[in-house]
Amino acid sequence: MSAKLKNYLLDSYVGHTDILLAQVRGSYPIQIDDQDDDDPLEEFCNIFVTVGKKNRMKVEISGRIPITYEIADLAEIYDGYANRTAGKVVLRITPGKVDVLSDLADKIRKTAYLGDSVGNPNWDRISARTISSLKRFIRLIKQFDE
């Protein structure tokens, strides 16, 4: 079943899954954010999902993001962690628990004006795009489950 989820996500975010799957085997991260070539890397939040056995997903958000205690606690509850220095949050979930990413998006929304605290004055704009990417991913996973 995890191969079906990987294919679905690759098709949704990358396209041409038949070509990619012929070249790649095993677990590998799939970028689910809306980053484009015009986005400076240091001003963007990257979101990757790795689908493992039994559709367990590792959701990784990284960038110069302010990580509150609420965000760190949420990550730990879902078998993950938060690294404030690196600006990285990791959660491990199944498709049935994808709604936790909505909780994460709400917590990120509360940090929109904290960008200066991590040296990222563009965080208010970037956080909105991060939230949008998480919400799109939630919708896709729910469609997959139907």
LUMGU-739310 format. One record per residue (C-alpha): residue number from 1; residue in three letters; x, z negated, y. Coordinates in nm, 2 decimals. Each point is the difference from the previous one (the first is absolute). Example, Ala and Ser with C-alpha at 12.3 -4.5 7.8 and 13.67 -1.06 7.14 Angstrom:
! LUMGU-739310
1 | ALA | 1.23 | -0.78 | -0.45
2 | SER | 0.14 | 0.07 | 0.34
//
This chain:
! LUMGU-739310
1 | MET | 0.00 | 0.00 | 0.00
2 | SER | 0.28 | -0.07 | 0.25
3 | ALA | 0.11 | 0.37 | -0.03
4 | LYS | -0.35 | 0.10 | 0.12
5 | LEU | 0.03 | -0.24 | 0.30
6 | LYS | 0.35 | 0.13 | 0.08
7 | ASN | -0.12 | 0.36 | -0.01
8 | TYR | -0.30 | -0.08 | 0.21
9 | LEU | 0.21 | -0.17 | 0.27
10 | LEU | 0.26 | 0.28 | -0.01
11 | ASP | -0.27 | 0.26 | 0.04
12 | SER | -0.16 | -0.20 | 0.28
13 | TYR | 0.32 | -0.06 | 0.20
14 | VAL | 0.24 | 0.27 | -0.10
15 | GLY | -0.18 | 0.28 | -0.18
16 | HIS | 0.14 | 0.22 | -0.27
17 | THR | 0.01 | -0.28 | -0.26
18 | ASP | 0.06 | 0.24 | -0.29
19 | ILE | 0.34 | 0.10 | 0.15
20 | LEU | 0.10 | -0.35 | 0.09
21 | LEU | -0.10 | -0.15 | -0.33
22 | ALA | 0.21 | 0.25 | -0.18
23 | GLN | 0.30 | -0.12 | 0.19
24 | VAL | -0.06 | -0.38 | 0.02
25 | ARG | -0.07 | -0.25 | -0.28
26 | GLY | -0.06 | -0.37 | 0.00
27 | SER | -0.08 | -0.23 | 0.30
28 | TYR | 0.08 | 0.14 | 0.34
29 | PRO | -0.13 | -0.09 | 0.35
30 | ILE | -0.26 | 0.22 | 0.17
31 | GLN | -0.01 | -0.01 | 0.38
32 | ILE | -0.35 | -0.07 | 0.11
33 | ASP | 0.04 | -0.03 | 0.38
34 | ASP | -0.06 | 0.28 | 0.25
35 | GLN | 0.36 | 0.03 | 0.12
36 | ASP | 0.09 | 0.35 | 0.12
37 | ASP | 0.33 | 0.16 | 0.10
38 | ASP | -0.05 | -0.09 | 0.37
39 | ASP | -0.01 | -0.38 | -0.07
40 | PRO | 0.33 | -0.18 | 0.06
41 | LEU | 0.09 | -0.20 | -0.31
42 | GLU | 0.07 | -0.31 | 0.20
43 | GLU | -0.34 | 0.01 | 0.16
44 | PHE | -0.21 | 0.05 | -0.31
45 | CYS | -0.14 | -0.21 | -0.28
46 | ASN | 0.05 | 0.15 | -0.35
47 | ILE | -0.25 | -0.07 | -0.28
48 | PHE | 0.09 | 0.08 | -0.36
49 | VAL | -0.19 | -0.06 | -0.32
50 | THR | 0.15 | 0.01 | -0.34
51 | VAL | -0.24 | 0.02 | -0.29
52 | GLY | 0.12 | -0.18 | -0.32
53 | LYS | -0.14 | -0.07 | -0.34
54 | LYS | -0.38 | -0.08 | -0.02
55 | ASN | -0.04 | 0.13 | 0.36
56 | ARG | 0.18 | -0.29 | 0.15
57 | MET | 0.10 | 0.10 | 0.35
58 | LYS | 0.29 | -0.12 | 0.21
59 | VAL | -0.09 | 0.05 | 0.36
60 | GLU | 0.29 | -0.02 | 0.23
61 | ILE | -0.02 | 0.00 | 0.38
62 | SER | 0.33 | 0.01 | 0.20
63 | GLY | 0.11 | 0.04 | 0.36
64 | ARG | 0.06 | -0.22 | 0.29
65 | ILE | -0.33 | -0.18 | -0.04
66 | PRO | -0.09 | -0.36 | 0.10
67 | ILE | -0.08 | -0.19 | -0.31
68 | THR | -0.22 | -0.31 | 0.05
69 | TYR | -0.04 | -0.29 | -0.23
70 | GLU | -0.34 | 0.14 | -0.10
71 | ILE | 0.16 | 0.34 | -0.10
72 | ALA | 0.27 | -0.18 | -0.19
73 | ASP | -0.24 | -0.22 | -0.18
74 | LEU | -0.22 | 0.29 | -0.10
75 | ALA | 0.29 | 0.19 | -0.14
76 | GLU | 0.10 | -0.31 | -0.21
77 | ILE | -0.35 | -0.04 | -0.13
78 | TYR | 0.01 | 0.36 | -0.13
79 | ASP | 0.33 | -0.04 | -0.19
80 | GLY | 0.21 | 0.14 | 0.29
81 | TYR | 0.21 | -0.12 | 0.29
82 | ALA | 0.06 | 0.04 | 0.37
83 | ASN | 0.35 | 0.03 | 0.15
84 | ARG | -0.03 | -0.07 | 0.37
85 | THR | 0.36 | 0.11 | 0.07
86 | ALA | -0.04 | 0.34 | -0.16
87 | GLY | -0.36 | 0.04 | 0.12
88 | LYS | -0.12 | 0.06 | -0.36
89 | VAL | -0.32 | -0.10 | -0.18
90 | VAL | -0.06 | 0.06 | -0.37
91 | LEU | -0.32 | -0.06 | -0.20
92 | ARG | -0.08 | 0.07 | -0.36
93 | ILE | -0.36 | 0.09 | -0.08
94 | THR | -0.23 | 0.20 | -0.23
95 | PRO | -0.26 | 0.25 | 0.12
96 | GLY | -0.26 | -0.28 | -0.04
97 | LYS | 0.18 | -0.21 | 0.25
98 | VAL | 0.05 | 0.27 | 0.26
99 | ASP | -0.23 | -0.17 | 0.25
100 | VAL | 0.28 | -0.25 | 0.07
101 | LEU | 0.16 | 0.28 | 0.20
102 | SER | -0.29 | -0.03 | 0.23
103 | ASP | 0.09 | -0.36 | 0.05
104 | LEU | 0.35 | 0.10 | 0.07
105 | ALA | -0.11 | 0.26 | 0.25
106 | ASP | -0.20 | -0.27 | 0.18
107 | LYS | 0.30 | -0.22 | 0.02
108 | ILE | 0.22 | 0.29 | 0.12
109 | ARG | -0.27 | 0.06 | 0.27
110 | LYS | 0.06 | -0.35 | 0.13
111 | THR | 0.37 | 0.07 | 0.04
112 | ALA | -0.05 | 0.31 | 0.23
113 | TYR | 0.13 | -0.17 | 0.31
114 | LEU | 0.29 | -0.18 | -0.18
115 | GLY | 0.23 | 0.30 | 0.00
116 | ASP | 0.24 | -0.13 | 0.26
117 | SER | 0.07 | -0.30 | -0.22
118 | VAL | 0.17 | 0.23 | -0.25
119 | GLY | 0.14 | 0.25 | 0.25
120 | ASN | -0.26 | 0.26 | -0.06
121 | PRO | -0.19 | 0.06 | 0.33
122 | ASN | -0.20 | 0.29 | -0.17
123 | TRP | -0.15 | -0.23 | -0.27
124 | ASP | -0.35 | 0.00 | 0.16
125 | ARG | -0.02 | 0.38 | -0.06
126 | ILE | 0.19 | -0.01 | -0.33
127 | SER | -0.22 | -0.28 | -0.13
128 | ALA | -0.31 | 0.20 | 0.05
129 | ARG | 0.14 | 0.29 | -0.20
130 | THR | 0.11 | -0.24 | -0.27
131 | ILE | -0.35 | -0.14 | -0.02
132 | SER | -0.14 | 0.35 | -0.02
133 | SER | 0.23 | 0.09 | -0.28
134 | LEU | -0.10 | -0.31 | -0.20
135 | LYS | -0.37 | 0.07 | 0.05
136 | ARG | 0.05 | 0.36 | -0.12
137 | PHE | 0.18 | -0.13 | -0.31
138 | ILE | -0.28 | -0.24 | -0.07
139 | ARG | -0.26 | 0.28 | 0.02
140 | LEU | 0.21 | 0.22 | -0.23
141 | ILE | 0.04 | -0.27 | -0.27
142 | LYS | -0.37 | -0.08 | 0.01
143 | GLN | -0.08 | 0.37 | -0.04
144 | PHE | 0.24 | 0.01 | -0.30
145 | ASP | -0.18 | -0.30 | -0.16
146 | GLU | -0.34 | 0.17 | 0.03
//
